[in-house]
Amino acid sequence: MRNERIGDITPRERIESECARRGKEAVLADCIALLNGATDPNLTTSLAGPGAEKYFDGRPHHDLYWFRVWALRGLLWSWDATAAPHVRAALRDEAWRVREMAAKVVARHRVDEAAPALAALLADPVPRVRRAAERALERVVAPEA
């Protein structure tokens, strides 16, 4: 994942700041809620930056999968094993960006039980998802260094 800055703060810094402000457990719970369909303007802005505000303008949006992507990004930096089943489910999401980010979370946190779902993603129609699945599989099947 690129070290992408929005303003003067990276996604990791935003998430760590939110964890320091509200507590890691609260951020984790809210990330899981976002993965399951919730929409929270405060958390979403913390996870995604100011560009997320457009989703709360009262207009219809057809790219709401970004909430799930941002929730997974939050799980990159605010992790607990209780999130693993939700991340495994995200590997089957209809949106390729969600599947890609879920594979990155699996790789970072070595969610070994996701190996079968990752193996299925090796045949994903989107090259970026296949690459993320390959990298994640290398991490979850390799012995820890």
Secondary structure, 3 states (H helix, E strand, C coil): CCCCCECCECHHHHHHHHHHHHCHHHHHHHHHHHHCCCCCHHHHHHHHCHHHHHHHCCCCCCCCHHHHHHHHHHHHHCCCHHHHHHHHHHCCCCCHHHHHHHHHHHHHHCCHHHHHHHHHHCCCCCHHHHHHHHHHHHHHHCCCC
